Amino acid sequence: MRKLLLCAQVLYLFGLPLQAQELNCQVRINTQKLQTVDPSVFETLQQTIQEFMNSTKWTNDDFDNVERIDCNILLTIQEELSPTRFKADLAIQATRPVFNSNYQTPLLNHIDREVSFTYEQYQPLRFSRNNFNDNLSAVLSFYTYVILGMDYDSYALYGGEPYYQIANEILTSIPQAATQTYSGWQSKDGNRNRFWIIENLLSPRIRPYREAMYNYHRYALDVMSDDAQSGRAVMSQAINVLQDVFQNYPNAMILQMFVNAKSDEVIEVFKRGTPDEKNTIIRVMSRIDASNAAQYRAIR
């Protein structure tokens, strides 16, 4: 489990400080398409986002430095809608360490192309679960809780549930007027947006996927340094579950998010698999990620 309670108690008794921050987030802003706004505005924003992500206390747990979740944010400014209003792509990645190795497995590798926001230099970002302050704060907070949910799900079965619920609270707190200005929060905005991410993660039809992801991380990746064969067998079983999820919920956004984060990892692991494992992976991955079927056939 992520939290080592005994260790925390010892640190407390000896008066040593505990780290409260959950994230170790690196932020970069791409402003190559800027035409009129002073780039220094976005240098300030970059620092503001990084501080917001790394200094906000997102959970009630205490994290040591080595437990903080590594993530990266790339905000690419696509349009200047006004001197203080912008449209951007948000690329966000998060990883999790694999036990007894130096390997970081990707949890999330996602691009949100529906991020518009208003920002004036030195404007603060503020987190709120139930009140809408500004769209950029809301979007960043939403993805923080998706990351936390995915991380906790990978250590304990359905361990991320409280954090997905908070992400859903953020989504439902967006005022109707704001959803007319800022897209990505409603089902009608498309079939690949924030609404569908959290709908998928909380849907009963996705529960088998979340159980499979728990097994994928705790009983496959985390044991591979000691028993690669056993780990691959569990991973093969976990991926096979995705086929059932695909049948029950064929347009589930979370399956595409799995592919975006995990496809390279799956290919590398099963290059060393048995013929049966390879056939399973090729069949399932080619079905849920048909446009990239050729790359899975290369596992053979």
C-alpha positions, 0 to 999 in steps of 0.5 A, a space after each residue: 500500500 502507498 501509505 506506510 502508517 508505521 513509518 508515518 507514526 515514527 516520523 511524527 514521534 521524532 518530530 520530522 516533517 511529513 511532505 503534504 504534496 501529492 504531485 511532482 509536476 513539471 510544467 511547460 507552456 508552448 507559445 510558438 503561435 503567439 502573435 500579440 501577447 507578451 510571452 512573459 505573461 506565460 512565463 508567469 503562468 507556467 510558474 503559477 501552474 507548477 506551484 498550483 499543482 505541487 503546493 495544493 494539498 489534494 488529499 488527506 494523506 501525507 506523501 513523502 518525497 519519494 511517494 509523490 506522483 510524477 506528472 508532466 503538463 504541456 500547455 500549447 497555446 493555439 489561439 489568442 481569442 483576446 488579450 486575456 483569453 486563450 484556446 489551448 491543448 493540454 497534454 498531461 502525463 502521469 507515471 507510477 514506479 514499478 516495484 523493485 525496478 527503475 521503471 516508471 509505468 505510464 498511468 495517463 497520456 492524454 491530450 485535451 484539445 478543448 481548453 479555453 481560459 481567461 488569464 491576466 498576468 499574476 492572476 492566481 489559480 484557486 482550487 475548489 471542489 464545489 465552486 467555479 473560480 475559473 476554467 483553468 483552475 477547474 480543468 487542472 483540478 479535474 485532471 489532478 483527481 483523475 491522476 490520483 484516482 488512477 494511481 490509487 486504483 493501481 495500488 488497491 482495488 477501486 482505491 481511486 473511487 474517492 478521487 474520481 468522485 471529487 473529479 465528478 464534483 468539479 465537473 458538476 459544479 461548473 455553472 451552466 453559463 460557464 459550460 456555454 463558454 468553456 467546452 469539454 464539460 458536457 456530453 453534448 460537447 462531443 464523445 471524447 471529453 472530460 464528461 466522458 472520462 469521469 462517466 467512464 471511470 464511475 460507470 458500473 460497466 467499467 468496473 471490470 476494467 478498473 479491476 483489470 488495471 489493479 491486477 495489471 499493476 500490482 500482480 503483473 508489473 510489480 512482480 516482474 522483477 522476481 517472476 517475469 513469467 507469472 507477471 506476464 500471465 497476469 497481464 495477459 489475463 488483465 488485457 483479456 478483460 478489456 475485450 469484455 469491456 469493449 463488448 459491453 461498452 464499445 465506445 468507452 473513452 477509457 479504452 482509448 486512454 489505456 491504449 494511449 498510455 500503455 500500448 508501447 509497454 504492452 508490446 515490449 512486455 509481450 515480445 518475450 511472451 509465449 505464443 498463446 500470450 502473444 495471440 491473446 494480446 494481438 487479438 484483444 489490442 487489435 480489436 480495441 485499437 484497430 487503427 494500430 493493429 499492424 503494430 501489435 502484429 509485430 509482437 510475433 
